[in-house]
Amino acid sequence: TLLALFVPLLLVGCRNDLDKVAAVEVASSSPERITHQAEYLYSDSGYVRNRLRAGRIADWATDPKRKELSDGIELVFFDTTGVQRSVLTARRGLILEKEERMEVYEQVVFVNSKGERLETEQLTWDQDSARVHTDKAVRIQRGPDIIHGMGLDAAEDFSHYVIHRITGQLYMQPGDTLAAPAP
């Protein structure tokens, strides 16, 4: 008979109050989803074009819909044969899917297949135009050359670029046409 008394008490003690569960709300200022150690592959016409890795991605469903990237970001650009063309790293970033734009911030480093290295504090990638740009200070190292400027426009894989308000040191080789003495 003790068992007959214990079982009904056990069933009563294990109930969930559905009204209390339904009352739990997530604040509208919170992301819909958070992913840690995330990796996304972006493809076009059956080819992987980019690989994005981030330590943390917070996905917001409210306007403006966005993905906030933090704890380190790595974005790798591939050509159509799968060969890595360039690597972009930063501490944090933001993806605005509706505008097809990604912004990265803090310790931004972009290295292309020629070994040229861009350093800046902010860079924007416009996916629809396949361009990256910034109006912040930039530093580009090309072998022994270090070029500084204020602003940059480049191809999305950093294969070609234009530096604005340029300053820096260029080391010329004796056979270089720019180093030839004037007649």
Backbone hydrogen bonds, N-H to C=O, Kabsch-Sander energy under -0.5 kcal/mol:
donor,donor_aa,acceptor,acceptor_aa,energy
5,L,1,T,-1.5
6,F,2,L,-1.9
7,V,3,L,-2.1
9,L,5,L,-1.1
10,L,6,F,-2.3
11,L,7,V,-2.2
12,V,8,P,-1.9
13,G,9,L,-2.1
14,C,10,L,-0.8
15,R,12,V,-1.0
18,L,16,N,-1.0
20,K,17,D,-0.6
21,V,17,D,-2.0
22,A,18,L,-2.5
23,A,19,D,-1.2
24,V,20,K,-0.6
24,V,21,V,-1.0
30,S,27,A,-1.8
32,E,59,D,-2.2
33,R,59,D,-1.4
35,T,57,I,-2.7
37,Q,55,G,-2.4
38,A,54,A,-1.8
40,Y,52,L,-2.9
42,Y,50,N,-2.6
44,D,47,Y,-2.6
47,Y,44,D,-1.7
49,R,42,Y,-2.9
49,R,47,Y,-0.6
50,N,42,Y,-1.8
51,R,76,V,-1.8
52,L,40,Y,-2.9
53,R,74,E,-2.7
54,A,38,A,-1.8
55,G,70,S,-0.6
55,G,72,G,-2.0
56,R,70,S,-1.9
57,I,35,T,-2.7
58,A,68,E,-2.7
59,D,33,R,-3.3
59,D,57,I,-0.6
60,W,58,A,-0.6
60,W,66,R,-3.1
66,R,60,W,-1.2
67,K,95,I,-1.9
68,E,58,A,-2.8
69,L,67,K,-0.6
69,L,93,G,-2.4
70,S,56,R,-2.5
72,G,91,R,-2.4
73,I,90,A,-2.6
74,E,53,R,-2.6
75,L,88,L,-3.2
76,V,51,R,-2.6
76,V,74,E,-0.5
77,F,86,S,-2.5
78,F,49,R,-2.9
79,D,83,V,-2.3
82,G,79,D,-1.8
85,R,77,F,-3.5
86,S,77,F,-1.3
87,V,111,V,-2.4
88,L,75,L,-2.9
89,T,109,V,-3.0
90,A,73,I,-1.5
91,R,105,Y,-1.1
91,R,106,E,-2.2
92,R,105,Y,-1.7
93,G,69,L,-2.5
94,L,103,E,-2.7
95,I,67,K,-2.6
96,L,94,L,-0.5
96,L,101,R,-3.1
97,E,95,I,-0.7
100,E,96,L,-0.5
100,E,97,E,-1.0
101,R,96,L,-1.9
102,M,125,W,-2.3
103,E,94,L,-2.9
104,V,123,L,-2.7
105,Y,92,R,-2.9
106,E,121,E,-2.0
108,V,120,T,-1.8
109,V,89,T,-2.5
110,F,118,L,-2.2
111,V,87,V,-2.6
112,N,116,E,-2.0
113,S,85,R,-0.9
115,G,112,N,-1.9
117,R,141,Q,-2.2
118,L,110,F,-3.0
118,L,116,E,-0.5
119,E,139,R,-2.5
120,T,108,V,-2.0
123,L,104,V,-2.0
124,T,133,H,-2.8
125,W,102,M,-3.5
126,D,124,T,-0.6
126,D,131,R,-2.7
127,Q,100,E,-2.2
127,Q,125,W,-0.9
128,D,100,E,-0.7
130,A,126,D,-0.9
131,R,126,D,-1.7
132,V,154,A,-2.3
133,H,124,T,-2.2
134,T,152,L,-2.0
138,V,149,G,-2.6
139,R,119,E,-1.9
140,I,147,I,-3.1
141,Q,117,R,-2.5
142,R,140,I,-0.5
142,R,145,D,-2.6
145,D,142,R,-2.2
146,I,169,Q,-1.6
147,I,140,I,-3.1
148,H,167,T,-3.7
149,G,138,V,-1.9
150,M,164,H,-2.2
151,G,136,K,-1.9
151,G,149,G,-0.6
152,L,134,T,-2.4
153,D,162,V,-2.2
154,A,132,V,-2.6
155,A,160,H,-2.6
156,E,130,A,-2.0
158,F,155,A,-2.4
162,V,153,D,-3.0
164,H,151,G,-2.4
167,T,148,H,-3.6
169,Q,146,I,-2.2
172,M,170,L,-0.6
176,D,173,Q,-1.8
179,A,176,D,-1.0
180,A,176,D,-0.6
180,A,177,T,-0.6
